[in-house]
Amino acid sequence: MTRQRTLKAPINCTGIGLHSGSRVRMTLRPAPVDTGIVFIRTDLPVERATVPARWDLVSDTRLCTVISNEGKAAVGTVEHLMAALRAAEIDNLYVELDAPEVPIMDGSSAPFVFLIECAGIVAQPASRRVIRVLKDVRVEDGEKLAALSPAPVSSFHVEIDFASNAIRRQQGSLVLSEGAFKSEVSRARTFGFLHEVEAMRQAGLARGGSLDNAVIINGDRVMNEGGLRYADEFVRHKILDAVGDLYMAGHQILGRFQGVRPGHAMNNRLLRALFADATAWRLEDAAWSEEPLAATA
């Protein structure tokens, strides 16, 4: 069967936490089969340090996806790294951090894709398990919608609509593969409005946010000197977020995601609705593959 994968070697980076503004050192380390993605806070006592990347440990979704363990240890802004790991089909990994946030880097997944490529990928001697969606599941909140439906592959379709002329109505789709993710959405940056950033800073948040790691909109104008990386960068980033948030399921999901004005809260609500219905999904072995035991990215 298709084998589980991890990194071939450890790799690290440093950056700034988006909300704390603190310097963060992050190390990605290979992990044994059936470990999953596990965050480890190296700045905390060992007994409180481990936080698995799981949908049921998501504790806050207001500004990013935050996970917390029973010891109240939290790790925030995990979604961009999780998206890169899902696209690269990394099943098992230790993510060590000396701060409560994954570094924001440039606000996209591209730096994490680069780290994964530099470290290399190795197949492991155990088959991968995937979650197959068996029937439609959806959650709604006013004009917001998040839904999963049966499909043979992982695909995403997202629609957004903002009053600002810089965004307006956008829609985009992605059939998830490592190559498509890298070329079509990995460089799409997180975005926000100037008045919201100012309000967040007054509340002690977004201390690390800047034009170097986010697209900032002032009224109908993009403030970043270089403009946008894609004409529809905003909806592409929403797709990126959905890829990362859905990987909190603990396994790859085979199914079609649809989001209308989605966000981290709706994405997590969708996972909770999926797992609340035992008839809506099945954990099964991935499709047959002749993947060698030592495959590098």
SVG drawing of the C-alpha trace seen along z (x, -y; Angstrom):
<svg xmlns="http://www.w3.org/2000/svg" viewBox="-28 -53 47 55">
<polyline fill="none" stroke="black" stroke-width="0.4" points="0.0,0.0 1.0,-3.7 3.6,-4.1 3.6,-6.7 6.2,-9.4 8.4,-11.6 11.4,-13.9 14.7,-12.4 16.6,-14.8 15.9,-17.5 15.7,-21.1 15.2,-24.4 14.3,-28.0 13.7,-31.2 11.1,-33.8 8.6,-36.0 5.3,-35.1 2.4,-36.9 0.5,-37.8 3.2,-37.7 5.9,-39.5 8.4,-37.2 11.3,-35.5 10.6,-31.8 13.0,-28.9 11.3,-26.0 12.8,-22.6 11.1,-19.9 12.3,-16.4 11.5,-13.0 9.1,-10.9 8.3,-7.2 5.3,-5.6 1.8,-6.3 3.1,-9.4 1.1,-11.9 2.1,-15.6 3.0,-16.5 4.0,-20.0 6.5,-20.2 7.0,-23.4 10.6,-23.3 10.2,-26.3 7.8,-24.4 8.3,-21.5 8.4,-18.2 5.1,-17.0 3.2,-19.9 5.1,-20.3 3.4,-18.0 0.4,-19.1 -0.7,-16.8 -2.2,-18.4 -5.8,-17.2 -9.2,-18.7 -10.5,-18.0 -7.6,-20.0 -8.4,-23.2 -9.0,-25.7 -9.2,-29.1 -10.1,-30.0 -10.6,-33.8 -7.5,-34.9 -5.7,-31.7 -5.9,-28.0 -4.7,-27.4 -4.3,-23.9 -4.0,-23.3 -3.4,-20.3 -4.8,-19.4 -1.9,-21.3 -3.0,-24.5 0.0,-24.5 -0.9,-26.2 0.5,-26.5 -0.9,-29.1 -0.9,-29.8 -0.4,-26.2 -2.4,-26.2 0.2,-27.4 2.7,-24.7 0.0,-22.1 -1.0,-22.9 2.6,-22.4 2.8,-19.1 -0.5,-17.9 0.6,-18.8 3.9,-17.0 2.1,-14.0 4.1,-14.1 2.3,-11.7 4.7,-11.8 6.7,-14.7 7.8,-16.4 7.6,-20.2 9.7,-21.7 9.1,-25.4 10.6,-27.6 7.5,-29.9 3.7,-29.6 3.4,-30.3 4.6,-28.8 6.7,-31.6 4.7,-33.5 7.6,-33.7 6.2,-35.6 2.6,-34.9 2.3,-31.9 3.2,-28.2 6.1,-28.7 8.9,-28.9 7.7,-25.6 7.5,-23.9 11.1,-25.0 12.1,-23.6 10.5,-20.3 12.2,-20.1 15.6,-20.9 15.2,-18.2 14.0,-15.5 11.3,-13.0 11.5,-9.3 8.9,-6.6 8.4,-4.5 7.7,-0.7 4.0,-1.1 0.9,-1.7 -0.8,-5.1 -4.4,-5.3 -6.8,-7.9 -10.2,-9.2 -12.8,-8.7 -15.9,-10.9 -18.9,-8.6 -21.8,-11.2 -22.3,-14.9 -21.6,-16.8 -22.1,-20.6 -22.2,-23.4 -23.6,-26.8 -23.6,-30.2 -25.6,-32.9 -23.9,-33.4 -21.0,-31.1 -20.8,-27.5 -18.3,-24.7 -19.0,-21.2 -17.5,-17.9 -18.8,-15.5 -17.6,-12.1 -14.9,-12.3 -12.0,-10.0 -9.4,-12.7 -8.8,-15.6 -10.2,-18.8 -11.1,-22.3 -13.5,-24.9 -13.8,-28.2 -15.8,-31.4 -15.2,-34.7 -16.9,-38.1 -15.6,-41.3 -16.9,-44.9 -13.5,-46.2 -12.8,-46.7 -9.3,-45.2 -11.0,-41.8 -14.7,-41.8 -16.0,-38.3 -13.5,-35.6 -13.6,-31.9 -11.0,-29.2 -10.5,-25.5 -7.6,-23.1 -7.2,-19.4 -4.6,-18.7 -1.3,-17.4 2.2,-18.4 2.9,-20.1 -0.4,-21.9 -0.3,-23.2 3.2,-24.5 2.5,-26.3 -1.1,-27.4 -1.5,-28.4 1.6,-28.0 2.8,-31.6 -0.6,-33.1 -0.2,-35.3 -2.5,-35.9 -4.3,-39.2 -6.2,-41.8 -7.6,-45.3 -5.6,-48.1 -8.3,-49.2 -8.5,-45.6 -4.7,-45.4 -4.8,-48.6 -7.6,-47.3 -5.8,-44.0 -2.6,-45.7 -4.5,-47.8 -5.7,-44.5 -2.2,-43.2 -2.4,-41.0 -0.7,-41.1 2.4,-42.5 4.5,-40.7 2.4,-41.6 3.8,-43.8 3.8,-44.3 6.6,-41.7 4.3,-38.9 0.8,-39.9 -1.2,-41.6 -2.7,-44.7 -5.7,-46.4 -6.6,-50.1 -10.1,-50.7 -9.9,-49.6 -6.1,-49.7 -3.4,-47.0 -0.7,-48.7 2.1,-46.3 4.7,-47.9 5.1,-44.8 1.3,-44.3 -0.2,-40.8 1.6,-37.5 -1.5,-36.3 -4.4,-38.3 -6.7,-36.3 -4.3,-35.8 -7.0,-36.3 -9.1,-33.3 -6.0,-31.2 -4.9,-31.9 -8.4,-30.8 -7.8,-27.5 -4.4,-27.2 -6.0,-27.7 -8.6,-25.1 -5.9,-22.5 -4.1,-23.1 -7.2,-23.2 -8.5,-19.9 -5.2,-18.2 -6.1,-18.5 -8.2,-15.5 -5.1,-13.4 -5.1,-11.8 -5.5,-12.9 -9.2,-13.3 -10.4,-12.0 -13.4,-14.2 -14.4,-17.5 -14.3,-20.6 -16.6,-23.5 -16.3,-26.8 -18.4,-29.9 -16.8,-32.7 -15.0,-30.1 -12.6,-30.6 -10.8,-28.7 -13.9,-28.4 -16.1,-27.0 -13.3,-24.6 -13.0,-23.2 -16.8,-23.0 -16.9,-20.9 -14.4,-18.4 -16.4,-18.2 -19.6,-17.5 -17.8,-14.9 -16.5,-12.9 -19.8,-13.3 -21.4,-11.1 -19.8,-7.6 -21.7,-6.9 -20.1,-9.9 -16.6,-8.6 -14.3,-5.6 -10.7,-5.1 -9.1,-2.9 -5.7,-2.0 -4.6,-4.3 -4.5,-3.2 -1.9,-0.7 1.5,-2.2 4.9,-0.9 6.5,-3.7 10.1,-2.8 11.2,-2.9 13.7,-5.7 12.0,-8.4 13.3,-12.0 11.3,-15.1"/>
</svg>
